[in-house]
Amino acid sequence: MIMAKSYIRADEHGVLRIGATRVSLDSVVYAFQQGHAPETIQDQYPALSLEEVYGAIAFYLSNRGEVEDYLRRQEQRWEEFRQKSEESHSPVMQRLRKLKLESSRG
């Protein structure tokens, strides 16, 4: 009996991952959208088999609307995280900002 495989899973944070790896669906979709061939994508992410790359692309193509919505939500989450990091007044962030400012003055 032939069993259907599932190539995509959601991790504990709701991030879509490929197979048992930590590679996100986002990574493969963005590479595919940029015109990279599945073999090139697999070279970029050696944790993935070529089958998993094709499976992720097939998942994206068959669920394009939902995946595009998911990608927009992920981008929004990262933007919120970036803004919170910039607003952070932790000693580490203050030191990093100071170093960045000093290096830009050259």
Residue pairs with C-beta under 8 A, 6 or more apart in sequence:
5 55
7 18
7 19
7 52
7 55
7 56
7 58
7 59
8 16
8 17
8 18
8 25
8 55
8 56
8 59
9 16
9 17
9 19
10 16
10 17
11 17
15 24
15 26
15 74
16 24
16 25
16 26
16 70
17 23
17 24
17 25
18 24
18 25
18 28
18 48
18 52
18 53
18 55
18 56
19 48
19 49
19 52
19 55
21 45
21 47
21 48
21 52
22 47
23 45
23 47
23 48
25 56
25 59
25 60
25 67
25 70
26 71
26 74
27 45
28 41
28 45
28 48
28 53
28 56
28 57
28 60
29 56
29 57
29 60
29 67
29 71
31 40
31 41
31 44
32 38
32 41
32 57
32 60
36 44
38 50
38 53
38 54
38 57
39 50
41 48
41 53
42 48
42 49
42 50
42 53
45 53
48 56
59 67
60 67
85 93
86 93
